[in-house]
């Protein structure tokens, strides 16, 4: 049983959701967050940030990225310290840092 679990929120940037998608008259800034879970068995990372997208998607959402290694360093860890990755889904703003975590298990809902 886990004795020492903590969760640290990581800021990985943002994108701008166009007004046509917000249901309102204006665009909305959407934060891109990840969560680092310190668990007795190791570090679990939920989501990995904004990945590269095609030119049309870049122009549509105007993302601003914060590099995953930089965000992890604010929590006092490095990419190499993460032992498991969980993506809530595979949109470009949730799994963009996955290539940095090769060799680790990556779980995602189907």
N, C-alpha and C positions, 0 to 999 in steps of 0.2 A: 504494500500500500504506500502511496506517495505521502511524504511528510513535508516536503518543502516545494510548493508549487507557486509560481508567480507569473504574471502576464505583463508584458511590456508592449505598449502600442508604438508602432514605427510609422513615421510619416514618409511616404514614398512619392509624394507629389500630388498632382491634381489634373483634372481635365475639365473642359467646359462643355456641358451638355447644352446643345442648341435649344432655343425656345420651342421649336417644333416637337421636341421630345419631353419637355417639362410639364406640358399641360397648362402652361401659363404664358404670360406675355414676354418673359425675359429668359435669357439663358441662365444656367445655374452652374456654379463651380462645384465640382464633386471631388472630395478628397479621396486619395488612394492610400489606404492604410494596410498594414500587415500587423500581425501579432506574434510576438516571440514568447513562447511558453517555456519557462524553466521548470523542468520536471526532474524527479529523481533519476530517471533513465536517460536524460539528456535534453538538448534544446530542440523544440519543435517550432517550425515557422509556418504560420498560417498566411498564405498568399505571399507573392514575391515581387509585386510591383508592375509597372508599365513596361511592356515590351515594345520592340520596334513594330511599326505598323506600315501598311501601304500608304502612299501619298494622299489618297482620298480620305482615309481614316484620320491621318495626321491633321489634315486641313479641317476636317469636320469637328474633331474634338479638341484640337490645339493642346495636347498634353504637355505638362511640365514634369519632368522626371527628377527624382532624387535617387541616386545610385544605391542599390541594395547594400553593398559593402559599407558605404558611408552611414546609412541608416542603422545598420547593425552595430557599427562602432559606437553610436550614441548609447547603446545598451551594454557596451563593454565586451562585445563578442565579435568574432570574425565569421565569414562565410564558412570556413572550415570547421567551425564549432557546431554547426547545425547538423543534427543527425536524421531528421525526418521533416519532410515538407508536406503540407496539406493545402490544396487549392480548392476554394469553395466552388469554383467553376473555371472554365478555360477561356474567359474573355481576356483580351490583351492587357487589361489593367489589373489582372489578378495573377497572371502566371508569367509575366515578362522576365522575371529574374531566374526562372527555372534552369536555363542553360548554365548558370553559375553554380548550380548545385548538383551537377552530374555525379553519378555514383551513389546518390542517396535515394532512399525510397520516396516516391512522390505519390500521394493519395489524392484522388479527386472523385467527386460524385459522378456517376454515369448518367 
